[in-house]
Amino acid sequence: MRKEDKSTIIEQIAATVKEYGHFYLVDTTAMNAADTSALRALCFKADIKLMVVKNTLLHKALESLEEDYSSLYDCMKGTTAVMFCSTANAPAKLLKDKAKNGIPGLKAAYAEESFYVGADQLDALVSIKSKNEVIAEIVALLQSPAKNVISALQSGGNTIHGVLKTLGERPEA
């Protein structure tokens, strides 16, 4: 492969890392062509981009970025596939549900601006909540007190006396 071609591939990998917020390094050494094809189809359905890369090119692409990815470098041995996604826990769920006997196996992941190294981190990755899930929980928590006030106002009728009476009867939190 020519040096110009390698540079282009490194730039493409770096651009993909920037585009997606999260990525997983997966060991696909023990997978045959049919299994790899099936994994690609599952990834496509789950909106995960799967890319098999040369470890040296991935290493150089990560080095070219502002973030320090050095804790992932030791994981780049053997056959490495990279799963890129916008939802941090999507690849973890896919691997947990579909992997058989640890194949494909998790090497490491970069999710929600944190590093997860080793196959034993799969459960931690599955339990990560996306930003949207966290925001939804916060909104639900904020809505609960507002709903209590609204229901208190409605149950007391439209009179000031009824509202004050209803609010006075509420137990203090």
Steps between C-alpha positions, in 0.01 A plus 500: 500500500633842407572763764233730350240223525589439864470871575156510340384199703637651822310822428180306429528306826570820695199670339277205592621511862412872511161443335381238749514563872585145601693203368580144601805292410388143441701182449370316195795258460294184551219605264460353154363689201138397562514606867661831406232563239227423755665741746506771233127452438422523872710815529324656202158433658619653830640813329858400582778545246735199495844544352789251493827691519871446515614563856790725392272721291245525783782584742625780275147632447440517875838668553402769250201605710498742793371246755755271669407143400825344627317270744354317198829439318587176683168351384589539134633152433363227276197560285321815606159618391376840610134559578408868471172624643312803623339317794763394751348170609369370164809290408523365855140381487558343159814321619333379818195367313665355191853397600550126548775386736653847490520513121516775391671620813528850640856631514427855611260788452484877507153601613363815664852646511634205705720202423394142570777243453438127505215260434397522866378856435210383280239515780611850597464609139153346470383700802618838365213737444497722196476876534139484382414239767659713774320812376169311494552387860581855613194639322281233663641589842438868440148442372390306807494799743338720235225242447436489876457879513270499196283222642484682834387815324239312299361302793451816708273655245541845359474690827798637686359346818483153337857527369636611837306226680630230261859620528468525879381139524798362305763333718834678497771332296 
